[in-house]
Amino acid sequence: MKNLGQMMKQAQDMQAKMAEMQEQLSSTEVTGSAGGGMVQITMTGKNEARGLKIDPTLINPGEAEVLQDLIVAAINDARAKAETAASEKMSDLTGGLQLPPGFKLPF
């Protein structure tokens, strides 16, 4: 039964570390950009948008479609960076243990 007690303690420790990691992800910010930095979006590690910057030279009613495409590209870039930051924090938490594809913590 000693092993079961140790496993329960490890599970509790892991749960506490997961909660701490989630808090860190909330305060981690990444910036995605498109159009050579003319459109930038800042997001948290939990994929919450915090800010959007658009170079004033892009604001032309005749080129709204270009601006829309750049905003979407900047969002996707920021989201990818947020996912990378989350993966790095998860790797730190799991000690580099690779989880199977599709297996995400917390459950």
Order of alpha helices (4+ residues) and beta strands (2+ residues): alpha-beta-beta-beta-alpha
